Amino acid sequence: MKGLGRISGVPNRCGLTILLYIILFAVSCDLNKDENGIVKEDGMTWVETGKGEGDSTAYYVSPSGNDNSAGTRSDRPLRTLVRAFQSVRPGGTIHVMPGTYVESIAINNGGGSSAFITVKGYEGIPVLDGKNELPAGIYCSSCTHFIFENLKIKNYTDFGIGASLSSHITFRKLQVEENGHKVQLLDWELEGYGIHVDDSHHIVIDNNDVYRNGPEPQVIPDRIMGTGINTFNIMNAEITSNRSHHNIGGGILVEDSRHVLVENNEIYSNDLDATVDEWWDGGIWLDGGGDVTIRNNVFRDNLGPGIQISDEDRQSPTGYILENNDSHSNYYGIFIWNFGTTGWPDSTILRRKGNRIENNTKEDIWIVNWME
């Protein structure tokens, strides 16, 4: 991920680090489970969902509930999300009732082969609050077929919500704010994110409001910039109709990813200035991978490039499409580098049509052949 231990414009990646951590964690889980099958590690409570397919039972959760209840009625809800995740099975729903939940949950190997588990706010917008002490709101590790919607997730030190090594995960209508200000999981090499997804496929990130995520203060040892919506090595994904704004770092990162659609997002007022470390973040930063479409987005008022496209590791990507985007009132409209040209890259690399890139304060179009 960009911005971590950066040397001459080269970012480190955290995907392999997280993968190795998860493998080691899985080996040790059985040794650390309590009598309820719960593991506590790195400030998070690790749980597994119920097994079996096609169970449509709905569970209700309320801060005033009781974890000894069955939780299948709204007037007799469970108290914690942890207990609800232990109970729900593929095909079921967790209705999260209004109130504040001070929990940090990691779901390990959850979900089923086809039926979705839905976790959503019920009769209002419940709040998951990390109190600037807990590392993450909800984290899916090796999960499949989950939908998260209508939740507010705030004040987690590392990231609000995310997934690794997972598939068929949807994040929709979430309010993700004030996360990633002071990263605790140093071994994971995180930088501070709102929504974080890596090494996963069939991902939907839709209609979320992602606000003021990233390290604060901006410049701290080894971590300088975060990202509102951070993705690395994802495939078959849609990032649509989100508002990612006022983050301390980029609005959206799509790194080393393939078959991704980024459409109808509004990315604005993000602080992208990392020149103290000799680089810029991007309102959207597309790097590596291939077959990524950026269409019908607005990038405005960002303190840096509205759009950044690069081939940092010289992977020779192809199939980028930049279409009908509006990039204005940023420092730079678009910043392109490491394609070996000071003009637009070849159309096999980047096809562009109908973009409005104008009225940016420093330059509209900035293209550098190589960044050393």
C-alpha positions as CSV (number, residue, x, y, z in Angstrom):
1,M,0.0,0.0,0.0
2,K,1.2,3.4,-0.9
3,G,2.8,5.8,1.6
4,L,4.3,3.2,4.0
5,G,8.1,3.3,4.2
6,R,8.2,4.9,0.8
7,I,11.6,5.2,-0.8
8,S,12.0,7.1,-4.1
9,G,8.4,6.8,-4.9
10,V,8.0,3.1,-4.2
11,P,5.3,2.0,-1.7
12,N,5.3,-1.2,0.3
13,R,2.4,-3.6,0.0
14,C,0.6,-5.1,3.0
15,G,-1.2,-8.0,1.3
16,L,1.5,-10.7,1.9
17,T,2.0,-9.5,5.4
18,I,-1.7,-9.8,6.3
19,L,-1.8,-13.2,4.5
20,L,1.1,-14.6,6.6
21,Y,-0.5,-13.2,9.8
22,I,-3.8,-14.8,9.0
23,I,-2.2,-18.2,8.4
24,L,-0.3,-18.0,11.7
25,F,-3.4,-16.8,13.5
26,A,-5.5,-19.7,12.1
27,V,-3.0,-22.2,13.4
28,S,-3.2,-20.7,16.9
29,C,-6.9,-20.1,17.1
30,D,-7.9,-23.4,18.6
31,L,-5.4,-23.0,21.4
32,N,-6.8,-19.6,22.4
33,K,-10.6,-20.2,22.2
34,D,-12.6,-19.7,25.4
35,E,-15.5,-21.9,26.4
36,N,-17.8,-19.9,24.0
37,G,-15.5,-20.4,21.0
38,I,-14.3,-16.8,21.1
39,V,-10.7,-15.7,20.4
40,K,-9.4,-12.3,21.4
41,E,-6.4,-11.2,19.5
42,D,-5.0,-7.7,18.5
43,G,-7.8,-5.9,20.3
44,M,-10.5,-7.7,18.2
45,T,-12.9,-10.5,19.1
46,W,-12.6,-13.3,16.5
47,V,-15.7,-15.3,15.8
48,E,-17.0,-17.8,13.3
49,T,-20.6,-17.8,12.1
50,G,-22.9,-20.7,12.3
51,K,-22.6,-23.4,9.7
52,G,-25.2,-24.8,7.3
53,E,-26.9,-23.3,4.2
54,G,-30.2,-21.7,3.6
55,D,-31.2,-20.8,7.1
56,S,-33.2,-17.6,6.9
57,T,-33.5,-17.0,10.6
58,A,-33.3,-13.3,11.5
59,Y,-31.5,-12.2,14.7
60,Y,-32.0,-8.8,16.5
61,V,-29.3,-6.9,18.4
62,S,-29.8,-4.0,20.8
63,P,-27.5,-2.4,23.4
64,S,-30.3,-3.0,25.9
65,G,-30.6,-6.7,24.9
66,N,-29.5,-9.9,26.5
67,D,-27.1,-12.4,25.1
68,N,-28.9,-15.2,26.9
69,S,-31.9,-14.5,24.7
70,A,-32.6,-16.4,21.5
71,G,-32.5,-13.1,19.8
72,T,-35.0,-14.0,17.1
73,R,-37.6,-11.4,18.1
74,S,-37.2,-7.6,18.1
75,D,-38.6,-7.3,21.6
76,R,-36.1,-9.9,22.9
77,P,-32.9,-9.0,21.2
78,L,-29.3,-10.1,21.8
79,R,-27.0,-7.5,23.3
80,T,-23.8,-7.9,21.3
81,L,-22.9,-8.3,17.7
82,V,-20.4,-11.0,18.6
83,R,-23.3,-13.2,19.9
84,A,-25.3,-12.4,16.8
85,F,-22.5,-13.5,14.4
86,Q,-22.1,-16.7,16.4
87,S,-25.7,-17.5,15.9
88,V,-26.5,-16.4,12.3
89,R,-26.1,-18.9,9.5
90,P,-25.8,-18.5,5.7
91,G,-29.1,-17.1,4.4
92,G,-29.9,-15.3,7.7
93,T,-30.0,-11.7,8.7
94,I,-28.6,-9.7,11.7
95,H,-30.9,-6.7,12.4
96,V,-28.8,-4.1,14.3
97,M,-31.1,-1.9,16.3
98,P,-30.3,1.8,17.0
99,G,-27.8,2.6,19.7
100,T,-24.0,2.5,20.1
101,Y,-21.9,-0.7,20.0
102,V,-18.4,-0.5,21.3
103,E,-17.1,-3.7,19.7
104,S,-14.3,-4.8,17.4
105,I,-15.2,-7.9,15.5
106,A,-13.1,-10.1,13.2
107,I,-15.1,-12.8,11.4
108,N,-12.9,-15.8,10.5
109,N,-14.0,-18.2,7.8
110,G,-17.6,-17.1,7.9
111,G,-20.4,-17.4,5.5
112,G,-21.6,-20.1,3.0
113,S,-21.2,-21.2,-0.6
114,S,-24.1,-19.3,-2.0
115,A,-26.6,-17.9,0.6
116,F,-25.7,-14.4,1.9
117,I,-25.6,-13.3,5.5
118,T,-27.0,-9.8,5.7
119,V,-26.0,-7.4,8.5
120,K,-28.0,-4.2,8.5
121,G,-29.3,-1.3,10.5
122,Y,-32.9,-1.8,11.7
123,E,-35.3,1.1,12.2
124,G,-32.5,3.6,12.2
125,I,-28.7,3.9,11.8
126,P,-26.8,2.1,14.6
127,V,-23.3,3.2,15.5
128,L,-20.2,1.0,15.9
129,D,-17.8,3.2,17.9
130,G,-14.2,2.3,18.5
131,K,-13.7,5.1,21.0
132,N,-10.3,5.7,19.4
133,E,-9.1,2.6,21.2
134,L,-10.3,-0.4,19.2
135,P,-8.5,-1.2,15.9
136,A,-11.4,-2.1,13.5
137,G,-15.2,-2.2,13.5
138,I,-15.8,-5.3,11.4
139,Y,-13.1,-7.3,9.6
140,C,-13.8,-10.3,7.4
141,S,-11.0,-12.9,7.0
142,S,-11.6,-15.7,4.5
143,C,-15.3,-15.0,4.4
144,T,-17.8,-15.3,1.6
145,H,-21.3,-14.0,0.9
146,F,-21.8,-11.1,3.3
147,I,-23.8,-7.9,2.9
148,F,-23.2,-5.0,5.3
149,E,-25.5,-2.0,5.0
150,N,-27.0,0.9,6.9
151,L,-24.4,1.1,9.6
152,K,-22.3,4.0,11.0
153,I,-18.7,3.0,11.8
154,K,-16.4,5.5,13.5
155,N,-13.4,6.1,15.7
156,Y,-11.5,2.9,15.0
157,T,-7.7,3.3,15.1
158,D,-6.8,1.3,12.0
159,F,-9.8,1.0,9.7
160,G,-13.6,1.1,9.9
161,I,-14.6,-2.0,8.0
162,G,-12.8,-4.4,5.7
163,A,-12.1,-7.8,4.2
164,S,-9.1,-10.0,3.2
165,L,-9.0,-13.3,1.4
166,S,-12.8,-13.0,0.9
167,S,-15.4,-13.2,-1.9
168,H,-18.9,-11.9,-2.6
169,I,-18.8,-9.2,0.0
170,T,-21.0,-6.0,-0.3
171,F,-20.5,-2.8,1.7
172,R,-23.5,-0.6,1.0
173,K,-25.0,2.6,2.6
174,L,-22.4,2.8,5.3
175,Q,-21.2,5.9,7.1
176,V,-17.5,5.4,7.7
177,E,-15.9,8.3,9.4
178,E,-13.0,9.3,11.6
179,N,-11.1,6.0,11.4
180,G,-7.4,5.2,11.0
181,H,-6.1,8.2,13.0
182,K,-3.6,6.1,15.0
183,V,-2.8,2.7,13.7
184,Q,-2.2,0.0,16.3
185,L,-1.7,-3.2,14.1
186,L,1.8,-2.3,13.1
187,D,2.6,-5.9,12.0
188,W,-0.2,-5.6,9.4
189,E,1.5,-2.6,7.8
190,L,-1.8,-0.6,7.6
191,E,-1.9,3.2,7.0
192,G,-5.3,4.2,8.2
193,Y,-8.4,3.5,6.1
194,G,-12.2,3.9,6.1
195,I,-13.0,0.8,4.0
196,H,-10.2,-1.6,3.4
197,V,-10.3,-4.7,1.0
198,D,-7.4,-6.8,-0.2
199,D,-6.8,-10.1,-1.9
200,S,-10.5,-10.6,-2.5
201,H,-12.9,-11.0,-5.4
202,H,-16.6,-10.2,-6.3
203,I,-16.7,-7.1,-4.1
204,V,-19.3,-4.4,-4.1
205,I,-18.6,-1.0,-2.4
206,D,-21.7,1.1,-3.1
207,N,-23.3,4.3,-1.9
208,N,-21.2,4.8,1.2
209,D,-20.2,8.1,2.8
210,V,-16.5,7.9,3.7
211,Y,-15.2,10.9,5.7
212,R,-12.0,12.0,7.5
213,N,-10.2,8.7,7.6
214,G,-6.4,8.4,7.7
215,P,-3.6,9.2,10.2
216,E,-3.9,12.2,12.3
217,P,-1.6,14.0,12.6
218,Q,-0.7,13.4,9.0
219,V,3.0,13.0,9.4
220,I,4.0,10.4,11.9
221,P,6.9,7.9,11.8
222,D,6.5,5.6,8.7
223,R,2.8,6.5,8.1
224,I,1.9,9.6,6.3
225,M,-1.3,9.1,4.3
226,G,-4.4,7.0,4.6
227,T,-7.2,6.3,2.2
228,G,-11.0,6.5,2.3
229,I,-11.6,3.4,0.2
230,N,-8.5,1.3,0.0
231,T,-8.3,-1.8,-2.3
232,F,-5.4,-4.0,-3.2
233,N,-5.4,-7.1,-5.4
234,I,-9.1,-7.3,-5.9
235,M,-10.9,-8.8,-8.9
236,N,-14.4,-8.5,-10.3
237,A,-15.3,-5.5,-8.2
238,E,-17.6,-2.5,-8.3
239,I,-16.9,0.8,-6.5
240,T,-20.0,2.9,-7.2
241,S,-21.9,5.9,-6.1
242,N,-19.7,6.6,-3.0
243,R,-18.7,10.0,-1.5
244,S,-15.1,9.9,-0.2
245,H,-14.1,13.2,1.1
246,H,-12.0,15.1,3.6
247,N,-9.8,12.1,4.2
248,I,-6.2,12.4,5.3
249,G,-4.9,10.8,2.1
250,G,-6.6,9.5,-1.0
251,G,-10.2,9.1,-1.8
252,I,-10.0,5.8,-3.6
253,L,-7.0,3.5,-4.2
254,V,-7.3,0.7,-6.8
255,E,-3.9,-1.1,-6.7
256,D,-2.8,-4.3,-8.5
257,S,-6.5,-5.1,-9.3
258,R,-8.3,-6.4,-12.3
259,H,-11.8,-6.2,-13.7
260,V,-12.9,-3.3,-11.6
261,L,-15.5,-0.7,-12.3
262,V,-15.2,2.7,-10.5
263,E,-18.4,4.7,-11.4
264,N,-20.5,7.6,-10.2
265,N,-18.4,8.5,-7.2
266,E,-17.8,11.9,-5.8
267,I,-14.3,12.4,-4.5
268,Y,-13.5,15.8,-3.0
269,S,-11.6,17.8,-0.5
270,N,-9.1,15.1,0.3
271,D,-5.6,16.0,1.6
272,L,-3.2,14.4,-0.9
273,D,-0.1,16.4,-0.1
274,A,2.7,14.0,0.8
275,T,5.5,16.1,-0.7
276,V,7.3,16.0,2.6
277,D,8.0,12.4,1.5
278,E,8.4,13.3,-2.1
279,W,5.1,12.0,-3.6
280,W,1.5,12.8,-4.1
281,D,-1.6,10.8,-3.3
282,G,-4.6,10.9,-5.6
283,G,-8.3,11.6,-5.4
284,I,-8.4,8.3,-7.1
285,W,-5.1,6.4,-7.5
286,L,-5.0,3.6,-10.1
287,D,-1.8,1.6,-10.1
288,G,-0.9,-1.7,-11.8
289,G,-3.4,-4.5,-12.5
290,G,-5.5,-4.1,-15.6
291,D,-9.0,-3.8,-17.1
292,V,-10.1,-1.1,-14.8
293,T,-12.8,1.4,-15.9
294,I,-13.1,4.8,-14.2
295,R,-16.4,6.4,-15.5
296,N,-18.7,9.2,-14.6
297,N,-16.9,10.3,-11.5
298,V,-16.4,13.8,-10.1
299,F,-13.0,14.7,-8.6
300,R,-12.9,18.2,-7.1
301,D,-11.2,20.4,-4.6
302,N,-8.6,17.8,-3.7
303,L,-5.2,19.0,-2.4
304,G,-3.3,17.2,-5.1
305,P,-4.1,15.2,-8.3
306,G,-7.8,14.5,-8.8
307,I,-6.8,11.5,-10.8
308,Q,-3.5,9.6,-10.6
309,I,-2.6,6.7,-12.9
310,S,0.7,4.9,-12.6
311,D,2.7,1.7,-13.3
312,E,4.8,1.8,-10.2
313,D,6.2,-1.7,-10.4
314,R,6.4,-1.7,-14.2
315,Q,3.8,-4.4,-14.7
316,S,2.8,-3.1,-18.2
317,P,-0.9,-2.9,-17.4
318,T,-3.5,-2.7,-20.2
319,G,-7.2,-2.1,-20.5
320,Y,-7.6,1.1,-18.5
321,I,-10.7,3.1,-19.5
322,L,-11.1,6.7,-18.4
323,E,-14.5,8.0,-19.5
324,N,-16.8,10.9,-18.8
325,N,-15.1,12.0,-15.6
326,D,-15.0,15.6,-14.3
327,S,-11.7,16.6,-12.6
328,H,-11.6,20.3,-11.6
329,S,-10.5,22.6,-8.8
330,N,-7.8,20.2,-7.7
331,Y,-4.1,21.1,-7.6
332,Y,-3.7,18.8,-10.6
333,G,-6.4,17.4,-12.9
334,I,-4.6,14.2,-13.7
335,F,-1.1,12.9,-12.9
336,I,0.3,10.0,-15.0
337,W,3.7,8.4,-14.5
338,N,5.9,5.4,-15.3
339,F,4.6,4.6,-18.7
340,G,7.7,5.7,-20.5
341,T,6.2,8.7,-22.2
342,T,5.5,12.4,-21.5
343,G,2.4,12.2,-23.6
344,W,-0.8,10.1,-23.1
345,P,-0.1,6.4,-22.8
346,D,-0.9,4.2,-25.8
347,S,-4.6,3.3,-26.3
348,T,-3.9,-0.3,-25.4
349,I,-3.0,1.0,-21.9
350,L,-5.4,3.8,-21.5
351,R,-8.5,4.6,-23.5
352,R,-10.1,8.0,-22.8
353,K,-13.3,9.6,-23.9
354,G,-15.4,12.6,-22.8
355,N,-13.4,13.6,-19.8
356,R,-13.5,17.2,-18.5
357,I,-10.1,18.0,-16.9
358,E,-9.9,21.7,-16.5
359,N,-9.7,24.7,-14.1
360,N,-7.2,23.0,-11.8
361,T,-4.9,25.3,-9.9
362,K,-1.4,24.1,-10.8
363,E,-1.8,21.9,-14.0
364,D,-4.6,20.2,-15.7
365,I,-2.5,17.4,-17.2
366,W,0.8,16.3,-15.7
367,I,2.6,13.3,-17.3
368,V,6.0,12.1,-16.3
369,N,7.8,9.3,-18.3
370,W,9.6,7.7,-15.3
371,M,9.6,8.4,-11.6
372,E,12.9,7.4,-10.0
